[in-house]
């Protein structure tokens, strides 16, 4: 079966342990970035279908990889998040804007 997608670091070991054979390569920077974004879309779609916590965990794992790839600071992201929430609010009130 052909996949051509980014997989977790231990997947090849798991396939091998089950007696399977796989073909893989290490992505260069350009491919890795593209595959991270594809994986994020994939994981979001899986969560939207299942609404399971495990799928949210997968989304967070991909986001962590995107943060590391871009050399962003988690602290800076949390600061920006807090700033936006203080300035514009969160989503707790469930407000739906119908017109403006």
C-alpha positions, 0 to 999 in steps of 0.5 A: 500500500502506498502512503507518501505521508508523514508518520510518527518516528516509531512507525517503521519499527512497529511495521518491522516488529509485525513482520512488515516491510516498508519503504521510506525516506527522510524529508528535506526542509521543503517537503517536511514543512508541506507534509506537516501542514498536510498532517495537520489538515488530516488530523483536524479532519479525523477529529471533526469526524470522531470528536475523540480526545486522542485525535486532539492529542494528535493535533497538538503533536503536529502543532508542536512539530510545526512550532519546533520546525519554525523555531517558534517559542511556545512561551511567545505563542502563549503570550500572544494567545493571552494577549488576543484573549484579553483584547478580543476575548475567547470563545466561551460565550458561544457568540455567533455573529450573524451580521455586521 
